[in-house]
Amino acid sequence: MNIVPDLLSFALANCPDRQAVICGEASLTFREVDQRAERLRSVLESAGLSRGDRLALLAVNSIEYLEIHVAAMRAGLVLVPLNFRLALPELSYIVENCGPRLLVCGQAFAETGQALGVDNLLVLGDSYEGSLNSASPRAEHPEAAGAGIDPSAGSLILYTSGTTGRPKGAMLSNRALFARIHSNLFEYAVRAEDRFLQCLPLFHIAANVTSTYAYVGATNVLLPEFSSTAVLDLIASRKITAALLVPTMINAILHHPDARTADLSSLHTVAYGASPIPPVLLRQAIETFGCGFVQLFGMTETNACTVLRRHDHDPAWHPNRLASAGTEALGFAVRIVDDRDRDVDPGTVGEVICRGPALMDGYWNAPGATAEALRDGWMHTGDLGYRDADGYLFITDRKKDMVVSGGENVYPREVEDVLFEHPDVNEAAVIGVPDERWGERVHAVLVPAEGIELDTRAILVYARSRLAGYKVPKTAEISTALPKNATGKVLKTELRRRWHESGAS
């Protein structure tokens, strides 16, 4: 039978006593993760779980995450990481949808775990450790027995953020997971000696990056909760060589008073993604961090399908590329198509579609949504973009967020990038709202820089000097913050809801 390797096999053969994972003051070596995973595997089998069953995990980033993932893979279970920021009804929907046989939850979520009503509940801390200590590991290590991991078996169900409706569970096989790992190895230029700082929650696609670094024997440093102070401190104290951030995190770090004096000398790579980054912010980040940058564009269903690589982050020689999502990632084919899935010419906006071995198998219990998304084997991302003459992809916006004003298409990202360049603006989001004359009009929501009393009229005059008239926001409002999901994406559905509820016109 064909197999994929155990996630720890390379590290156990080459660096078993290296730190595998660090979280706060706690750490585990690869040997310790292996031993604990085998004990957990025994616990799972004693609880009656069998191949194909789902194992849900509700916890912030923690030292146990890696061993839980490894144990699940070895037992043939499908791991379902849950978004701990969701309300109980939202979590209940996901649990009902995927039907886990066991739920592991952090101590802070023990009450929520009880309320979710999963048959078997295991709480991290004394209960979890007691279960591991009382378990007897299997007599034979799975690798020694030559079993390996079944590539066709389910590995993960990652639920989408649900910004436009109910979240959907993207199913990943072990084969797709390892395709993602091998693509990441190349695109991140991963080294076994790396110390990788994971700033994103592990219920997100970012968990695949943690698996990538673990696979080659590198050390994962997990941040339970993001703060710019914590990131700067960890980079210096843990000698972090690579970090994964989203643009809102980068923005927060750049505004930290110690950003320009912090010791960032160990960093060689900052990877970023999940949402667009204004070029002005990216230029500041490149100057401040003083290391290589890599942008990953993709989604839960795909992994990174395009990459803007280190050599493309060159403000002096290639300033236009700072707004680009790059070119095809290793293992991917990418097309830009019209509404009938026909390829469009360079410079013409269309939908981004992609295919490759890292794609999801489909959505859990949603054959209709699966058929719509994976038409003819191509993942239809819902993102709009175009290629330039050199083949670089530029994302204009999500199809659902495009504004049609007076018959003209307005792509909010282009407008937001201009607004963001004004020194008085800390954050900006653009949405379309109903308008009797134009059908829709462009509306801006602005967050002022700290200590600034924002003059919206002055900001709109500034935008008019840099944009065609039909793209300039007709109206604007000031907000203390923009609503975001756990990965820093602005929730424009929430902004539109607030606008309608305000009775604005």
N, C-alpha and C positions, 0 to 999 in steps of 0.2 A: 504494500500500500504506500502511495506517496504521502509524505509528511512534511510539515514545516517544523522548524526547530522549537524546542522549549525556549521561552523568553529569556531564561537565565543560563542556557547551556554554554554560550561562549564565555560569559563572565566566570562561571564556575570552573571552566577549564583553564582560564588564563589569569584571573585576578579574584579568587574567591574571598579574600580578606580585605578587598577594597571596600570603602563605604559605598553602599548602593543607594541609600536614601537618607537624607537628613531633613528633619522637620523640627524647628525650634532647637531644643537642646538634645533631642533624641536622635539616634542614628542606628542603622543596621548595616552590616556587611552583606555581600551577596550570599555568603554561606549561611548567614542567619536568616535572610529572607527565604532562601531555599528550604531550610529546616522548618521555619514557621509555616511556609506554604504547604508543606507536606502534612503537618499536623492539622492545618485548617482543612485540607482536602479530606482527611479522615473524619473531621467533624461534619463536613458537608455530606459525606456518604452515610455517616451514622444517622443523620437527620432525614435520610430517605431521598435525598436529591439524586437524580439520575441524568444521564446525558440529554442535553436539549432543554433541561429546566432552566428557568431564569432566576438569577440571584441579583437582587436589587441592593444598591448601596447609597445611603443617605448620610453624607458627612462632608465636612470641609476637608481640604487637602490635609492628609494625615500620614503618619509613618506607616500605617498598615495598608495603604492603598495598593502598593505594588504586590505585596504577598497575597492580597485578596484576588487581584487580577490573575496572578500566576496560578493560584489554587483553582480558580474557576476554569482556566484554560486546561489544566491538567485533568480536571474532573469532567470535562466536556460540557460545562455549564456556560450559559450566556450571561455575561455581566451587564447589568442595567444601572449605570450611575444616574442618580436623581439630582435634579437642580434643587439645592437646599434653600434657595431663595423663593421658591414657589409657595403659594398659600396651600392650606390643607386640601381644599376642593380640587386645585390643580394637580397636586400630587396624587390624590385619590383617582382622578381620571387616568393618569399614567399607569398607576398600579393595577387598576381594573383592566386597562388596555393590554398590558403585557403579562399579567398573572404570575408574578414571582412566587416561587415556593419558599423563599427565605429572604428576609430583609436584614441587612447589617446596617446599623445606624450609629452615629456619634452620640456621645452622652447628651449633648445639647439638644438632640432631636429624639430623645427616648420617648417623650410624651407623644410627639407626632407619629413615631413609629408604632406605638400602641394603637393610636387612632386609625392608622391605615389598615389594620386588621389582617395583615399577612400571617399565615399559619405559624411560621417559625420566625422568631425575632432574636437577633444577637446584637447586644449593645457593646460598642467598643469601651475598653476600660477593664475593670475587674472581671466582669462577666465573660468578656471575650478572652481575656488572658487565662482565666480559669478553664475555659473550654479547650484552649490550645494545650495547656499544661497537662490536662487529664487525657488528652488524645494520644493514641499510639500511632506513630507514622507508619506508613506502609513498609513492608519488609524490603521491597525493592524500589529503588528510585526509578521514576518513569523513563529517564534517559538510559539508565543501565539496562532496562528491559527492552530497549529499542523501540518503545511504543511511539514516541514523538507525539505530535499534535496533528489531528485530522484537519487538513486544509479546507475541506468543504463544510466543516461544522461551524455553527454560529459562534462568534466570539463576543460581540458587543451589540447592544441596541442603544444607540445614542439618540435621545429625543431632541428634535429641532427646537429652536427658541420659541416657536409659536407666536411670532410677532404679528401674523395676519390671521390667526385662528388657532384651532386646537393643535398642539404639538404632535408631530408624527415621529415614529420610532424608526430611524434608519438602521437597517440590519447590516452588520459587517461580518463576513466570514473570516476565519483565520487566514485564508489566502489573501483576502483584501487587506487585512491588517498588516500582514508582512509585506505586501506590495507598498503600502504606505510607509512602513518602516524603511524599506530599501530606497524609496524615493527621497525620504527625509534625510537618510544618511548622506546622500549625494548633495542635496540642495543646502543643507545646513553645514556641510563640511564637518561632520561629527568626528571627534577623536576620542579614543578610549580614555585619554587623560582629562577630558573635559569635566567641568563642574557646572552643571546646567541649572539655572534658576527658573523654576516653573512658577510664574506669577498668575496664571489663569486657573480657574477651578477645574478639577479633573472630571467633572461630569460633561465637559466640553470636548470638542475634537482635539483640544490641546493634549488630552491624555495620550493620544497617539505619539506625540513628540516625547513625552516622558518614557513611553515604551521604547522609542528609538534609542534614546541615550542609555537606558538600562540594557538593551540588547547587546551593545558593544562594550559593556562594562564601565561606562561613565557614571559619575555620581549625579543623582538628582537631588537638588535642594528645593524643597516644597515650601511655598509661602501660603499659610492658611487663609490670610486675608490681606489684600493689597493695601499698602500705604507707601508713599514715595520715600518716607524716612526709612522704612524697613528695607526697601529695595536697595537704597544707597548703602545702608549699613551692611547688608548681606554681601553685596558685591565686594566691599572692602574686606570684611572679616572672613568670608568663606572663599575668597579669591575666585569669584565666579568668572568663568570664561565665556559663557553664552547665556543669553536670557531671551525669554519670549514675552512680548508685551503687546498690548493693543494701543491704538493711537491716544485714547483718553488717558491711559497710564503714562505714556510718553509725555503728554501735555502736563500732567500733574508733576512728574519728575522735573521737567524743565522749569516749572514755577517754584520748585523747592529752593529755599534760600541757600542751601549748601550744594546745589547741583554743580556749580562751576568749580568748587573746591574739593569735592569728594574724590576719593581714590578709586578711579575706574580703570586703573592701568592693567588689570588682569583680563579685562573684556577683549575678546577678539570678534564677537558676533552679537548683534542685536537683531532678532527676528521679530517681525510684526505683521499683523493682519487683522482679520475679523471685520474691519470697517475701513473706509477710505481715510487717508491722512492728508491734510492740506500740505502742499509743497513747502509753504513757508515754515510750517512746524517741522517738517522733515529736515530742511536745511539747518534749522537750529539744533535739532537732535544730532545730526552728523557732526556738527562743530563741537557740541558739548560732550558727547560720549567718546569721540575720537577713535571709533572702531568701525569695523565693517557692518553694513546693514543689509538685510535680506527681507524682501516683502513676499509673503505667501498669500495668493488669492485663491479662494476656494470656498467650500461649504462643508457642513457635516457629512453630506452625502458623497463627497468627492475627494476629500483631502485637498492639498494645494494643486490646482490644475495648471496654474501659471506662476512663474517666479520672476521677480525683479532682483537680479543677483548683485553681488557686491560691486562688481565693476561698473554696473549701471548707475550706482548711487554716486554720481559725479556732478556736483552743482556747477563746476567750472566748465566742463566740456560737454555734458549732456543734461543741462538744466530741465529740458522738457520731459525727460524720462522720469523725473521725480513724481510726476503725476500718473505714471504708467503702472500697470499690473504685471509688466514683463512679457515673457514668452513662455512657451510650453514647458511644464515641469517634466522631469524624467518619468517616462512611462505613460504620458498623456498625449492624446490628440485633441485639439481645440478648434472649433469652427465658430464663425459669426454668421447667423442665418436670419432670414426674414420670417414672417408669420407662416410661411409654407415650407419652412426648413430648407430653403435654398440659400446657398452661400452668397453673401453680399460682397461688393467690391471694397478694397481698402478705403478708409475714410467714411464709409457708410455705417450708420448705427444699426445694430441688430442684436438678437439674443445670443448670449454666449452658451454654447453647448460643448460637452466634452465626453470622452470615454477613455477607458483604460482599466487595468486590473485592480486598481484601488477603489473603484466605484462600489457603493453599497449594492447589496443584492435586491433591495426594495424596501418598502415601508411595512412594518409589522401590522398584520391584520388590515391592510389597506390596499387591496389589489387595484382598485380604480385609480388611486393617487399614484401608485407605482407605475401603472401603464402610461399615465399622462406624463410623468416625470422622465421615464426611461424609454421614450419613443424611439424605436429602431435601434435600441442599445445605446443611445446618446442621452446623457443627463442634461435636461433642460434646466438651466440654473435660475432662470427668471431675472438674470442680470443683463442689462443692456450695455453694449460697448462697441468699439470699432478698433481696427488695426491701422497703424500708420504705415508709411511706405517701407519701413524697415521691419515690419512684422510685429511691432510691440502693441500689446493690448491696452486700451484705455477704457476704463469702466465709466460710463456716464451716470448710471443709476439703476435701481431696481425698476422693473417694468411697472410695478404697482405704485411707485413713488413719482413717476414722471408726471409733470403738470402740462396739461394742454390748455393754453391760454390764447384765446382769439385765433384758434387753429394752428398755433405754433407750439412745437414741442419744447419744453423747458426742462433741463436736467438739473435737479436740485444740487447735485454735487458741485457743478460748475459755479453756481451762485454762492454756495456755502464757502468754497475756496476763496472767493473774492472777499466775502464778508469777514472771513477769518483773518485776512491780511491786515485789517484795520487794528491798530494797536489798542483800541479801547474795547475790543471784542475778545472774550475768552473762549466762547463757544457759539456756534450758530447752527440752526437747522431750518430748512426751507420745506414748506408743504404747499399743496394746492388746496384752496378753499373755494366754495361756490361764489360765483359772481354773475349778476344779472346781465352785465354787458359782455364780459369776456368768456362766460361759461365757467372757467376757473381763473383765479388770480393767484399770483405768487405771493406767499405770506412768509415772513421771516420771524423766527423766535430767537432772540439774542440774549446771551448771558454776558454781562459786562465783566471786564477785567477787575481784579480786586481794587477796591477804593475808588472806582470810576462811576460817575453818574452819567449814564449813557444817554446821548441825544439821538433818538432814532432817525430824526429827519436828516441829521448830518451823515449818519451811516448810509442812508439811502442815496443821498447826493454823491457820496463816495462811490457807491456801487454803480451809479449811473455813469460815472466817468470811466468805468472799466467794463461795462456790459452793454449789450444791445438793449434798447429800451424795453422790449417785451420780456426780457429776462429779469429786469430789476423788480424787486418786491414792491408791490403796490401798497402793502401794509406791513407793519412790524410791531412786535410786542417785546417787552423785556421780561425775562424770567430769572429766578435765582439759580435754577439748574434745569438741565434737560433730562427727561425720563430715559433711563437706559436699562438694558437687560444685563445679565451677569457678565457678559463679555464686552460691554462697553458700547454696544450698538444702540443708537438713539431709537426710541420707540415712537415712530412717526404716527402709528395708529393711535397712540395715547395722546399725542399732540393734536391730532385731528379731532379726537373725542373731546378733549378739553375745549377746543375752539367751538365746537358745536354746542357744548353744554354752557358755554359762557354767554350764549345768545348774541355773539358778535355778528356783524353783517358787513 
